[in-house]
Amino acid sequence: MEKKIVTKLAKIESAKVGIDRGCFLTWWLHVKYEDGFCQGIGGYTLDDYDEKLERRVGTAYGADIIRQIMVMFDVDDFSKLKGRYMWVTGESCGFAFDVKGIKPLKLDNPDADYLDFEDFLKFWKDRMGV
């Protein structure tokens, strides 16, 4: 089956920043698409293990992605994303949908920023010399 790039309208059912598996600081947007399917978007690690400190510490990438999502949606609290609508772009193949990025649904500003997860990660890898 051929993969194709599609954009879907989604409603954010929940938004959280939390510690997954008792270890990793992550963010999640749980969404419901107009076709009734649900999906978790995110799960990216916002922290890293520091060998000198012997514990996990927050990263600039982690703080920046949370900030950029909140700025995109014009909210001052990540949990206030709940109930907002957005466009989700990804690769579709059958029932599989690999999310590539998000954009808020802003009727008053159709040119609102698009957050491409791969480009965002590349920006931070280049900046940090990784």
N, C-alpha and C positions, 0 to 999 in steps of 0.2 A: 504494500500500500504506500502511496506517495505522500510525503510530508508536504504540507502547505502552510504558509503564514496566514493567520486569521486574527481578527480583532473581535473580541466579545464584550458585550456590556455586562457588568457585574455589580452587585450590591455587596458592600462590606458588611458581613454579619457579625464579625468580631475582629478586634485588633489588639494584639498584646505583645509586650516585651517581657520575656521571662527566662528562667533557667531551665533548659531542656535536659533530660536525662541526668538531672542532678549535677550538671557540670557546665554546659555551654550556654552563654547568654545569647539569645536569638530573638528575632521578631517574626510575627506571623500576622497575615491578613487572611481570615477565612471568608471566602466569598461564595455567593450564589449567583450563577449565571441565569440569563433570561430563559434558557432552555430547561432550567430546573436542576442542572448539575451543580455540585458544590466542590470546592477545592481550597486547599491551603496554599497560600503564596508566601514565600519567604523561607524561614528556617536558616537563613544565613547567620553565621557566627559573628557576633559583635565583639568578641574578646579573643585573646590568645594566651597561650601559656608562657609565662616569663620564668626562665630557668633560674635567674638570680633570686627572684622573690619566691620561687617555688609555689606559685599560684597563678590563676588566670587573672588577666588585667584587661580593661577595656581598650579598644583601639580607636584611632582617629577615623578609620573607615566606618566602624560601627556607629560612632556618634554622628558622623556625617550622613549616612544613609537614613537614619531615623530623622535627623533634622530636615533633610531634603524632602522626605515623604510628608512630614508635617507642614512644611512651607508650601509644597505643591497643593495640598488640600486646605490650606489656610486654617489650621487648627493649632492650639497651644497645648494639647494633651493627646498622646497617641491613641488613647481609648476613644477619643471623640471622632475617630474615623468611622466608627460603627454607624451604619445607616447611609453612608455616602455612596455615591455611584462612581464607577470608573470604567475606563476602557482597559482591557487586558489583551495584550498582543502575545502571540506564541505560535509554536509549530503544532499543527494538528495532524494526527494520523489515527484514524478510527476514533476510539474513545480516549486515546492518549492526548493530552494537551500540555506541552512543555512551555511554561510561561517565560517570555523573554523580557517583558517590561510592562509598565503601567502608566496610565495618564488619567488624571481626574476628569470627570464629566463636568465641564463648566460651560453652560450655555452662554453665559455673558463673556466668556473668554475662550473661544474655541482653539486659540493658539497656545493654551497652557502647556507647560513643559511635559515632555515624555521622559520617563526614567527607564533607560535601557540598562538592565542589570549587568550585562556583560561589559558594556562600555564603562559603567561606573566602577566596576571591579578593576578593569584595565587601568583606568585613570589612577586609582590608588596604588596598584602594583607598580606602575611607572614612577609615581611620586615617591614611593618608599624604596625603590630600587630592588624590588623582589623579582 
